[in-house]
Amino acid sequence: MTMAEQQMSDRTDVAETESLAKVGRLTIAVEIAGLQHLQDSLSDEFAQVVAKIRDCPGRVIVVGVGKSGHIGNKIAATFASTGTPAFFVHAAEAAHGDLGMIEQNDVVLCLSNSGESAEFKPILQFCRRFSITMIAMTSAPHSSLGRYADLLLLLPKAEEACPMGLAPMTSTTMMLAMGDALASALMRSKGFARDDFAKFHPAGKLGAQLLRLREVMEMYPDRVKLPTVDLATPMRDVIATITAGRCGLTAVTDADDVIVGVVTDGDLRRALTGRESFDKTAEQMMTRDPISIDIESLAVEALNLCHNKRLGAVFIRDESGAVVGAAHLKDLLELGIA
């Protein structure tokens, strides 16, 4: 390839890259416009749907097919993880036995932009036969689905972002946003809180960050263990206790077994500058009134306290104010709380 041909090829590549980026930006712009229409179109019926789902004694059965089915699966998962029992049923499988998953106390949420997918017919007949509440998310209120539904989540007519106007893009984006809007409104209406969220997300980094210290103590008792010595314990025994405990510190108790101080590895290093240090007792070496945190606090708060105060651990106090353990920086990091 000559230099002139190479330069021409390079210019073509740049032009194609710019053109493809323009297509991407236009796609997103069309979907944003659709979402704006959706936001502007929400009516009182949205609030009625939220109330119907909130008061449902059963579960929300989300039904869809094709691309709407994929969106429905995600909506069901979001509902389930935010306090609204839900699962997904594929419309095409419903007539082959999956209708048995739907009970009379449930609410059925059907997703179909056109409202005329043939796979929905058994669902519609089943809901009508057994007086099961059906909610339709569609852009066609006069469709079969729209006419059968007890309540409508109406999607505004919007341009599909597909360059040929064929593949569902804007419509499925609006469905996803409508599902998130429902989940958010349900969380607010039910008073769904952070602790509730933690119940459904026990695994991974998110679950670890939602753990409370009480739960850490219940699940990992070895990680909050706290060795102790009394006030009169000689230094050699304090060192032995810290070494055996393998957590870099020991609590110091008074005659009533109340924790009144702490001796840490750092205290030992700073104090052991001469032979006379070995003649001291725990009382002479300890730091009084060690920093502590409430047992109902999040474990991540204990981690932040350790970081901010440059501590290896903070004591955990129960409702009565008694020290019941210690949150160790190293162990909190190993649990993925960061």
Solvent accessible surface area in square Angstrom, and as a share of the most:
residue,aa,sasa,rsa
1,M,165,0.74
2,T,83,0.49
3,M,153,0.68
4,A,69,0.53
5,E,95,0.43
6,Q,83,0.37
7,Q,90,0.40
8,M,113,0.51
9,S,40,0.26
10,D,67,0.34
11,R,139,0.51
12,T,77,0.45
13,D,77,0.40
14,V,85,0.49
15,A,59,0.46
16,E,95,0.43
17,T,88,0.51
18,E,108,0.48
19,S,58,0.37
20,L,112,0.56
21,A,45,0.35
22,K,135,0.57
23,V,72,0.41
24,G,33,0.31
25,R,154,0.56
26,L,113,0.56
27,T,34,0.20
28,I,105,0.53
29,A,52,0.40
30,V,23,0.13
31,E,37,0.17
32,I,104,0.53
33,A,47,0.37
34,G,2,0.01
35,L,60,0.30
36,Q,89,0.39
37,H,95,0.42
38,L,10,0.05
39,Q,123,0.54
40,D,103,0.53
41,S,52,0.34
42,L,72,0.36
43,S,70,0.45
44,D,114,0.59
45,E,56,0.25
46,F,31,0.13
47,A,62,0.48
48,Q,94,0.42
49,V,0,0.00
50,V,12,0.07
51,A,32,0.25
52,K,86,0.36
53,I,4,0.02
54,R,96,0.35
55,D,94,0.49
56,C,22,0.13
57,P,111,0.70
58,G,21,0.20
59,R,68,0.25
60,V,2,0.01
61,I,0,0.00
62,V,0,0.00
63,V,0,0.00
64,G,0,0.00
65,V,33,0.19
66,G,43,0.41
67,K,117,0.50
68,S,16,0.11
69,G,4,0.04
70,H,135,0.60
71,I,28,0.14
72,G,0,0.00
73,N,80,0.41
74,K,85,0.36
75,I,2,0.01
76,A,4,0.03
77,A,63,0.49
78,T,28,0.16
79,F,0,0.00
80,A,42,0.32
81,S,30,0.19
82,T,12,0.07
83,G,19,0.18
84,T,5,0.03
85,P,76,0.48
86,A,15,0.12
87,F,58,0.24
88,F,40,0.17
89,V,2,0.01
90,H,66,0.29
91,A,2,0.01
92,A,42,0.33
93,E,88,0.39
94,A,0,0.00
95,A,58,0.45
96,H,154,0.69
97,G,55,0.53
98,D,36,0.19
99,L,33,0.17
100,G,68,0.65
101,M,88,0.39
102,I,9,0.05
103,E,104,0.47
104,Q,114,0.51
105,N,94,0.48
106,D,4,0.02
107,V,4,0.03
108,V,0,0.00
109,L,0,0.00
110,C,0,0.00
111,L,0,0.00
112,S,5,0.03
113,N,50,0.26
114,S,64,0.41
115,G,3,0.03
116,E,100,0.45
117,S,35,0.23
118,A,86,0.66
119,E,67,0.30
120,F,3,0.01
121,K,126,0.53
122,P,37,0.23
123,I,0,0.00
124,L,8,0.04
125,Q,90,0.40
126,F,39,0.16
127,C,6,0.03
128,R,143,0.52
129,R,186,0.68
130,F,75,0.31
131,S,92,0.59
132,I,7,0.03
133,T,32,0.19
134,M,4,0.02
135,I,0,0.00
136,A,0,0.00
137,M,0,0.00
138,T,0,0.00
139,S,8,0.05
140,A,22,0.17
141,P,44,0.28
142,H,154,0.69
143,S,7,0.04
144,S,33,0.21
145,L,0,0.00
146,G,7,0.07
147,R,155,0.56
148,Y,71,0.27
149,A,19,0.14
150,D,92,0.48
151,L,24,0.12
152,L,36,0.18
153,L,4,0.02
154,L,83,0.41
155,L,1,0.01
156,P,26,0.16
157,K,155,0.66
158,A,35,0.27
159,E,125,0.56
160,E,35,0.16
161,A,9,0.07
162,C,10,0.06
163,P,115,0.73
164,M,147,0.66
165,G,45,0.43
166,L,135,0.67
167,A,40,0.31
168,P,55,0.34
169,M,65,0.29
170,T,1,0.00
171,S,6,0.04
172,T,15,0.09
173,T,35,0.20
174,M,3,0.01
175,M,1,0.00
176,L,58,0.29
177,A,32,0.25
178,M,2,0.01
179,G,1,0.01
180,D,56,0.29
181,A,34,0.26
182,L,0,0.00
183,A,4,0.03
184,S,69,0.44
185,A,29,0.23
186,L,2,0.01
187,M,55,0.25
188,R,207,0.75
189,S,48,0.31
190,K,77,0.32
191,G,57,0.55
192,F,31,0.13
193,A,55,0.42
194,R,127,0.46
195,D,61,0.32
196,D,40,0.21
197,F,51,0.21
198,A,18,0.14
199,K,141,0.60
200,F,101,0.42
201,H,39,0.17
202,P,107,0.67
203,A,81,0.63
204,G,60,0.58
205,K,121,0.51
206,L,82,0.41
207,G,3,0.03
208,A,9,0.07
209,Q,46,0.20
210,L,9,0.04
211,L,26,0.13
212,R,60,0.22
213,L,0,0.00
214,R,77,0.28
215,E,64,0.29
216,V,3,0.01
217,M,39,0.17
218,E,121,0.54
219,M,101,0.45
220,Y,77,0.29
221,P,80,0.50
222,D,110,0.57
223,R,69,0.25
224,V,9,0.05
225,K,103,0.43
226,L,32,0.16
227,P,26,0.16
228,T,70,0.41
229,V,13,0.08
230,D,75,0.39
231,L,44,0.22
232,A,77,0.60
233,T,17,0.10
234,P,44,0.27
235,M,0,0.00
236,R,164,0.60
237,D,62,0.32
238,V,0,0.00
239,I,48,0.24
240,A,58,0.45
241,T,34,0.20
242,I,8,0.04
243,T,92,0.54
244,A,80,0.62
245,G,11,0.10
246,R,216,0.79
247,C,26,0.16
248,G,24,0.23
249,L,8,0.04
250,T,0,0.00
251,A,0,0.00
252,V,0,0.00
253,T,15,0.09
254,D,37,0.19
255,A,106,0.82
256,D,116,0.60
257,D,116,0.60
258,V,84,0.48
259,I,29,0.15
260,V,33,0.19
261,G,0,0.00
262,V,13,0.08
263,V,0,0.00
264,T,38,0.22
265,D,53,0.27
266,G,12,0.12
267,D,18,0.09
268,L,14,0.07
269,R,175,0.64
270,R,168,0.61
271,A,25,0.19
272,L,62,0.31
273,T,119,0.69
274,G,25,0.24
275,R,181,0.66
276,E,109,0.49
277,S,3,0.02
278,F,78,0.32
279,D,114,0.59
280,K,72,0.31
281,T,40,0.23
282,A,0,0.00
283,E,79,0.35
284,Q,120,0.53
285,M,20,0.09
286,M,19,0.09
287,T,70,0.41
288,R,133,0.48
289,D,123,0.64
290,P,17,0.11
291,I,69,0.35
292,S,36,0.23
293,I,23,0.12
294,D,68,0.35
295,I,10,0.05
296,E,71,0.32
297,S,19,0.13
298,L,18,0.09
299,A,0,0.00
300,V,27,0.16
301,E,80,0.36
302,A,0,0.00
303,L,5,0.02
304,N,72,0.37
305,L,41,0.20
306,C,1,0.00
307,H,99,0.44
308,N,116,0.59
309,K,110,0.47
310,R,221,0.81
311,L,56,0.28
312,G,53,0.51
313,A,12,0.09
314,V,1,0.01
315,F,4,0.02
316,I,0,0.00
317,R,68,0.25
318,D,33,0.17
319,E,129,0.58
320,S,96,0.62
321,G,33,0.32
322,A,50,0.39
323,V,23,0.13
324,V,61,0.35
325,G,1,0.01
326,A,0,0.00
327,A,2,0.01
328,H,9,0.04
329,L,42,0.21
330,K,138,0.58
331,D,27,0.14
332,L,4,0.02
333,L,80,0.40
334,E,96,0.43
335,L,33,0.16
336,G,31,0.30
337,I,0,0.00
338,A,64,0.49
